[in-house]
């Protein structure tokens, strides 16, 4: 089984048409649109035009929810409720291009977990996931390099409690205490494998939040093999610029043969 490679729009600052043209030129199967950089218009006609641009060339489309100003489990009820309503609004918009997936964060930008409520987080994540199911949008909780979701067992518990899927971010997992303390990436995957519906691929995220391009297969190869054995073949290359994206794609060439 071969993987299908998608690219993240986070590597580009150009209009959607230019990102689509790059993806088609380099034989990507689709694009995960990073909505921190590309907000969805509320105006219906403007949103329709954007979606038409994103879908040009019959590419697959997935989405990464805004995270910089969204925290559904915040202890401040104003922030938590506004975040919940914001993500629910986006799910309503994405119903127009369903079926698709939407990746969400809990604990973005290394916010202290003390600022979050566990109960509020699970309740709001459950409501977001349910809204997605009603509209053909698979909501995926992503693991981060710190916080609750950096531990695969707690990540699984959260996803099960909310009945959500999971986005496995291999760069975040690589930087997590679970892996840095000796657990291999494939062991991280093994805990959550039944709920993984999306995968982010790069080497590691630095403490400053930089995504380092894949350097080879020595560290990640066993995890890639485990993903394919589980039938999880949609991999999003999540880099910050076209050069790093190209380097990561070259490192993955053995999987395209």
Residue pairs with C-beta under 8 A, 6 or more apart in sequence:
1 228
1 231
1 233
2 233
2 255
2 256
3 224
3 227
3 228
3 233
3 234
3 235
3 252
3 255
4 29
4 30
4 60
4 233
4 234
4 235
5 28
5 29
5 235
5 236
5 237
5 249
5 252
5 256
6 28
6 29
6 30
6 31
6 32
6 60
6 62
6 234
6 235
6 236
6 237
7 19
7 22
7 23
7 26
7 28
7 31
7 32
7 236
7 237
7 239
7 245
8 31
8 32
8 34
8 64
8 200
8 236
8 237
8 238
8 239
9 16
9 19
9 31
9 32
9 33
9 34
9 37
9 38
10 34
10 37
10 64
10 238
10 239
10 240
11 239
11 240
11 241
11 242
11 244
11 245
12 18
12 19
12 22
12 242
13 37
15 53
16 33
16 38
16 50
16 53
16 54
17 53
17 56
19 31
20 31
20 53
20 54
20 56
20 57
20 59
22 28
22 242
23 30
23 31
23 57
23 59
24 57
24 59
26 246
26 249
28 59
29 59
29 60
29 234
30 59
30 60
30 61
30 62
31 54
31 59
31 60
31 61
31 62
32 61
32 62
32 63
32 64
32 103
32 198
32 236
32 238
33 54
33 61
33 62
33 63
33 64
34 64
35 63
35 64
35 65
35 66
35 90
36 64
36 66
36 67
36 68
38 50
39 66
40 47
40 50
40 90
40 93
40 94
41 47
41 50
47 93
47 96
48 96
51 96
51 97
54 61
54 97
55 61
55 97
60 234
61 97
61 100
62 100
62 101
62 102
62 103
62 198
62 236
63 90
63 94
63 100
63 101
63 102
63 103
64 102
64 103
65 87
65 90
65 102
65 103
65 104
65 105
66 86
66 90
67 104
67 105
67 108
67 109
68 108
68 109
70 83
70 86
70 87
70 104
70 105
70 108
71 79
71 80
71 83
71 106
71 107
71 108
71 111
71 116
72 80
72 83
72 84
72 87
72 104
72 106
72 120
72 121
72 124
72 125
72 128
73 80
73 106
73 116
73 117
73 118
73 120
73 121
73 122
73 124
73 125
74 80
74 83
74 115
74 116
74 117
74 120
75 115
75 116
75 117
75 120
77 120
80 117
80 120
80 124
83 124
84 124
84 127
84 128
87 102
87 104
87 128
88 127
88 128
88 131
90 102
91 102
91 128
91 131
91 132
91 135
91 137
91 139
92 131
92 135
94 100
94 102
94 135
94 137
95 135
95 136
95 137
98 135
98 136
98 137
99 136
99 137
99 138
100 136
100 137
100 138
101 137
101 138
101 139
101 140
101 165
101 167
101 197
101 198
102 132
102 137
102 138
102 139
102 140
103 140
103 141
103 142
103 167
103 198
104 125
104 128
104 139
104 140
104 141
104 142
105 141
105 142
105 144
105 149
106 116
106 121
106 125
106 141
106 144
106 147
106 148
106 149
106 158
107 113
107 116
107 144
107 146
107 147
107 148
107 149
108 144
109 209
110 144
110 145
110 146
110 147
111 147
113 147
113 148
116 148
118 148
121 148
121 158
122 158
122 161
122 162
125 139
125 141
125 158
125 161
125 162
125 164
126 161
126 162
126 163
126 164
128 139
128 162
128 164
129 139
129 162
129 163
129 164
129 165
130 163
131 137
131 139
132 138
132 139
133 139
133 163
138 165
138 197
139 164
139 165
140 164
140 165
140 166
140 167
140 197
140 198
141 149
141 155
141 158
141 159
141 162
141 164
141 165
141 166
141 167
142 149
142 166
142 167
142 169
142 172
142 200
143 149
143 150
143 152
143 155
143 166
143 167
143 168
143 169
143 172
143 173
143 176
143 188
143 192
144 150
144 169
144 172
145 171
145 172
145 173
145 175
145 176
145 205
146 176
148 154
148 155
148 158
149 155
149 158
150 172
150 173
150 176
150 177
150 178
151 176
151 177
151 178
152 173
152 178
152 187
152 188
152 189
152 191
152 192
153 191
155 166
155 191
155 192
156 166
156 191
156 192
156 195
158 164
159 165
159 166
159 192
159 195
160 195
164 195
165 195
165 196
165 197
165 198
166 192
166 195
166 196
166 197
166 198
167 196
167 197
167 198
167 199
167 200
168 188
168 189
168 192
168 196
168 198
168 199
168 200
168 227
168 232
169 199
169 200
169 205
169 238
170 185
170 199
170 200
170 201
170 202
170 220
170 223
171 200
171 201
171 202
171 203
171 204
171 205
171 211
171 212
171 238
172 200
172 205
173 179
173 185
173 188
173 189
174 185
174 203
174 204
174 205
174 219
174 220
175 204
175 205
175 206
175 207
176 188
178 187
178 188
179 185
179 188
184 222
184 223
185 219
185 220
185 222
185 223
186 222
186 223
186 225
186 226
188 223
189 196
189 223
189 226
189 227
189 230
190 226
193 226
193 230
193 232
196 227
196 230
196 232
197 232
198 234
198 236
199 227
199 232
199 234
199 235
199 236
200 235
200 236
200 238
201 214
201 220
201 235
201 236
201 237
201 238
201 248
201 252
202 211
202 212
202 213
202 214
202 237
202 238
202 239
202 244
202 248
203 211
203 212
203 213
203 214
203 215
203 219
203 220
203 248
204 211
204 212
205 211
205 212
206 212
210 240
211 238
211 239
211 240
211 244
212 244
213 239
213 244
213 245
213 247
213 248
213 251
214 220
214 247
214 248
214 251
214 252
215 251
216 251
217 224
217 251
217 254
224 255
227 233
227 235
228 255
235 252
237 245
237 248
237 249
237 252
239 245
239 248
